[in-house]
Amino acid sequence: MPSKKISKLFFSQEQRQLIWTMLVLLIIAAALLFIFSWQLTRLKVLPNLVKTQVSSSLFKGELLSEQNLATLPSGDNFDELSFLASPNGRHFAYILKNNESQQLVLDEKAGPIFSGITFMVFSPDSTNFAYIAKKSDKEVVVINGQVGREYDWIFSPRLFSVDSRSFIYKARRDGKEFLVINEKESSAYDRIYDIMPSPVLSVDIRYFIYKARRDNKEFLVINEKESRAYDHIYNLMLSSDKSALFFFARDGEHLWRGEIPLEVMD
């Protein structure tokens, strides 16, 4: 049986160099294609609401959402330190300056022009907003866009009640002080202090307690009702379960201890 001859392929040196060159180019092309495909998977058209992966080592891979809300003014017209966000994160306010006047901007809506704005606050539920503004040599409170009475001075407390229904502040006019709740003034006193508003006692403002001075006598005022007059009322004390209010008072040479039972809301 005749044996088979196996023919061998022989390449010239030029052919071998060409084959190696083609292999190297093929490998380079494959690597570039892989890198380009990987980059394409990372490119996305960003919508108005942008979600970016936060470092997993810090936030366990949660997504960070961003939304373009408004265009803020720049330069000296914008008071950076005045920016205030609501507790629910859905509203914002800031002060816009213009020469010697100021405006309060709430959710891109500018309010009246005042000489200055000294205080602003959102209610706990973020549905109401109040600020204090200077009007010439007077001060006013603006609640949800409504401008209140003019006073010589408005000062602490300046707050919303826990249920967000009432704005409370102390004011002075013609040398007398008033406690104002939803623009309703208390009686006029020489001085009002040690105020214990509803955030301490209840969420529905059943009790509003403070000390007041008039004609060199002091009174304990509970829901606009005055106690008898004392020479001096010492610090008010609330029991640990908020079921009673205690106080000590001086009347002449006598020291009195008073106790007022309170209805506590669960």
C-alpha positions as CSV (number, residue, x, y, z in Angstrom):
1,M,0.0,0.0,0.0
2,P,1.5,3.3,-1.1
3,S,2.2,5.7,1.7
4,K,0.6,9.2,1.7
5,K,2.7,12.2,1.5
6,I,1.9,15.1,3.8
7,S,2.7,18.4,2.2
8,K,4.0,21.2,4.4
9,L,3.1,24.8,4.0
10,F,6.0,27.1,4.0
11,F,5.6,30.9,4.3
12,S,8.1,33.4,3.4
13,Q,9.4,35.9,5.9
14,E,7.2,38.7,4.5
15,Q,4.1,36.5,4.7
16,R,4.8,35.6,8.3
17,Q,5.3,39.3,9.2
18,L,2.0,40.2,7.5
19,I,0.1,37.4,9.4
20,W,1.5,38.6,12.8
21,T,0.6,42.2,12.0
22,M,-3.0,41.2,11.2
23,L,-3.3,39.2,14.4
24,V,-2.0,42.2,16.5
25,L,-4.4,44.6,14.7
26,L,-7.3,42.2,15.3
27,I,-6.5,42.0,19.0
28,I,-6.3,45.8,19.3
29,A,-9.6,46.2,17.4
30,A,-11.3,43.8,19.8
31,A,-10.0,45.6,22.8
32,L,-11.1,49.0,21.5
33,L,-14.6,47.6,20.7
34,F,-14.9,46.3,24.2
35,I,-13.9,49.6,25.8
36,F,-16.2,51.6,23.5
37,S,-19.2,49.3,24.3
38,W,-18.5,49.6,28.1
39,Q,-18.5,53.4,27.8
40,L,-21.8,53.4,25.9
41,T,-23.5,51.5,28.7
42,R,-22.5,54.4,31.1
43,L,-23.8,57.2,29.0
44,K,-27.5,58.2,29.6
45,V,-29.5,61.3,28.6
46,L,-30.3,63.1,31.8
47,P,-33.9,64.0,32.4
48,N,-35.1,66.9,34.6
49,L,-35.1,64.5,37.5
50,V,-31.6,63.1,37.8
51,K,-30.7,60.0,39.7
52,T,-27.1,59.3,40.5
53,Q,-25.6,56.4,42.3
54,V,-24.2,57.5,45.7
55,S,-21.1,55.9,47.1
56,S,-22.2,52.5,48.4
57,S,-19.6,52.7,51.2
58,L,-21.5,55.7,52.6
59,F,-25.1,55.2,51.7
60,K,-25.5,51.5,50.8
61,G,-26.3,52.3,47.2
62,E,-29.3,54.5,47.6
63,L,-30.2,56.8,44.7
64,L,-29.8,60.6,45.0
65,S,-32.6,62.5,43.2
66,E,-32.2,66.1,42.0
67,Q,-34.7,68.5,40.5
68,N,-34.1,71.9,39.0
69,L,-36.6,74.1,40.8
70,A,-35.7,77.8,40.1
71,T,-33.1,80.3,39.0
72,L,-31.8,82.2,42.0
73,P,-30.6,85.8,41.7
74,S,-26.9,86.5,41.9
75,G,-24.7,89.3,43.3
76,D,-25.6,91.7,46.1
77,N,-29.4,91.4,45.4
78,F,-29.5,87.9,47.0
79,D,-28.9,87.2,50.7
80,E,-27.4,83.7,50.7
81,L,-27.8,83.4,54.5
82,S,-31.5,84.1,54.3
83,F,-32.4,81.0,52.4
84,L,-34.9,78.8,54.3
85,A,-36.5,75.5,53.4
86,S,-39.8,74.2,54.8
87,P,-39.8,71.2,57.1
88,N,-41.2,68.9,54.4
89,G,-38.7,70.1,51.8
90,R,-41.2,71.2,49.3
91,H,-41.1,75.0,49.8
92,F,-38.4,77.6,50.1
93,A,-38.0,81.3,50.9
94,Y,-35.3,83.9,50.7
95,I,-34.7,87.7,50.9
96,L,-34.2,89.7,47.8
97,K,-32.4,93.0,48.4
98,N,-32.8,96.1,46.2
99,N,-31.0,99.3,47.3
100,E,-32.4,100.1,50.7
101,S,-35.5,97.9,50.4
102,Q,-36.1,94.1,50.8
103,Q,-38.7,91.6,49.5
104,L,-39.5,88.1,50.8
105,V,-39.6,85.6,48.0
106,L,-41.7,82.5,48.7
107,D,-41.6,79.7,46.1
108,E,-40.5,82.3,43.4
109,K,-43.3,84.7,44.3
110,A,-42.1,88.1,45.6
111,G,-44.1,89.8,48.4
112,P,-44.5,93.5,49.3
113,I,-41.5,95.8,49.5
114,F,-40.3,96.6,53.0
115,S,-37.5,98.5,54.6
116,G,-36.1,95.2,55.9
117,I,-37.0,91.7,56.9
118,T,-35.8,90.4,60.3
119,F,-37.4,87.0,60.8
120,M,-39.2,84.2,58.9
121,V,-40.5,80.8,59.7
122,F,-42.6,77.9,58.3
123,S,-45.2,76.1,60.3
124,P,-44.4,72.6,61.5
125,D,-46.7,71.1,58.8
126,S,-45.2,73.4,56.1
127,T,-48.6,74.8,55.1
128,N,-48.2,78.3,56.6
129,F,-45.4,80.9,56.5
130,A,-44.8,84.0,58.5
131,Y,-42.2,86.7,58.6
132,I,-41.5,90.0,60.4
133,A,-40.8,93.1,58.3
134,K,-39.8,96.7,59.0
135,K,-42.1,99.4,57.6
136,S,-40.3,102.7,58.1
137,D,-39.9,102.9,61.9
138,K,-42.6,100.2,62.6
139,E,-42.7,96.4,62.4
140,V,-45.4,94.1,61.1
141,V,-46.0,90.4,60.9
142,V,-46.9,89.0,57.5
143,I,-48.8,85.6,57.7
144,N,-49.5,83.8,54.5
145,G,-49.2,87.1,52.6
146,Q,-51.5,89.1,54.9
147,V,-49.9,92.1,56.6
148,G,-50.8,92.6,60.2
149,R,-50.9,95.5,62.6
150,E,-48.0,97.9,63.0
151,Y,-46.0,97.8,66.3
152,D,-43.0,99.6,67.6
153,W,-41.3,96.3,68.2
154,I,-42.0,92.6,67.6
155,F,-39.9,90.1,69.5
156,S,-39.8,86.5,70.9
157,P,-41.7,84.3,71.1
158,R,-42.3,84.3,67.4
159,L,-43.6,80.8,66.5
160,F,-46.3,78.6,65.1
161,S,-48.2,76.3,67.5
162,V,-47.5,72.6,67.2
163,D,-50.7,72.0,65.3
164,S,-49.7,74.8,62.8
165,R,-53.0,76.7,63.2
166,S,-51.7,79.7,65.1
167,F,-48.8,82.1,64.9
168,I,-47.8,83.6,68.2
169,Y,-45.7,86.6,69.0
170,K,-45.0,89.4,71.5
171,A,-45.2,93.0,70.5
172,R,-44.8,96.5,71.9
173,R,-46.8,99.6,71.1
174,D,-46.8,103.0,72.9
175,G,-44.8,101.5,75.8
176,K,-47.2,98.6,76.4
177,E,-46.7,94.9,75.6
178,F,-49.2,92.5,74.0
179,L,-49.2,88.8,73.3
180,V,-50.7,88.3,69.9
181,I,-52.3,85.0,68.7
182,N,-53.5,85.0,65.1
183,E,-53.6,88.8,65.2
184,K,-55.7,88.9,68.3
185,E,-54.1,91.0,71.0
186,S,-54.1,90.2,74.7
187,S,-54.7,92.9,77.3
188,A,-52.0,95.6,77.4
189,Y,-49.3,95.1,80.1
190,D,-46.2,97.0,81.1
191,R,-44.3,93.7,80.6
192,I,-45.0,90.1,79.5
193,Y,-42.5,87.3,80.2
194,D,-42.1,83.6,81.1
195,I,-44.4,82.6,78.4
196,M,-45.5,79.0,78.3
197,P,-47.3,78.4,75.0
198,S,-49.0,75.3,73.8
199,P,-45.9,73.5,72.5
200,V,-45.1,72.9,76.2
201,L,-48.6,71.9,77.3
202,S,-50.8,70.6,74.5
203,V,-51.1,70.6,70.7
204,D,-54.6,72.2,70.6
205,I,-53.7,75.4,72.5
206,R,-56.0,74.7,75.4
207,Y,-53.5,76.5,77.7
208,F,-51.5,79.6,77.1
209,I,-49.8,80.8,80.2
210,Y,-47.5,83.7,80.9
211,K,-46.6,86.3,83.6
212,A,-47.4,89.9,83.1
213,R,-46.7,93.2,85.0
214,R,-48.9,96.2,85.3
215,D,-48.8,99.1,87.7
216,N,-45.9,97.5,89.7
217,K,-48.0,94.3,90.3
218,E,-47.6,90.9,88.6
219,F,-50.3,88.6,87.3
220,L,-50.4,85.0,86.1
221,V,-52.5,85.0,82.9
222,I,-54.0,81.7,81.8
223,N,-56.0,81.8,78.5
224,E,-56.5,85.6,78.9
225,K,-57.8,85.2,82.5
226,E,-55.7,87.0,85.2
227,S,-54.9,85.7,88.6
228,R,-55.0,88.1,91.6
229,A,-52.2,90.6,91.8
230,Y,-48.8,89.8,93.5
231,D,-45.8,91.8,94.2
232,H,-43.7,89.2,92.4
233,I,-44.3,85.8,90.8
234,Y,-41.3,83.5,90.7
235,N,-40.5,80.9,88.1
236,L,-43.3,78.8,86.7
237,M,-42.9,75.1,87.0
238,L,-44.6,72.3,85.1
239,S,-45.1,68.9,86.7
240,S,-43.3,66.0,85.1
241,D,-46.6,64.6,83.8
242,K,-47.8,68.0,82.7
243,S,-50.9,67.6,84.8
244,A,-50.3,70.7,87.0
245,L,-48.5,74.1,87.0
246,F,-46.8,75.3,90.1
247,F,-45.6,78.8,91.1
248,F,-44.4,80.7,94.1
249,A,-45.3,84.3,94.6
250,R,-44.6,87.1,97.1
251,D,-47.4,89.3,98.4
252,G,-46.0,91.8,101.0
253,E,-44.1,89.7,103.5
254,H,-45.9,86.5,102.7
255,L,-44.8,83.7,100.3
256,W,-47.5,81.9,98.5
257,R,-47.5,78.6,96.6
258,G,-50.0,78.2,93.8
259,E,-51.0,75.1,91.9
260,I,-53.2,74.9,88.8
261,P,-54.5,71.6,87.6
262,L,-54.2,71.1,83.8
263,E,-56.0,68.8,81.5
264,V,-53.4,66.8,79.6
265,M,-54.0,65.6,76.1
266,D,-52.8,62.1,75.4
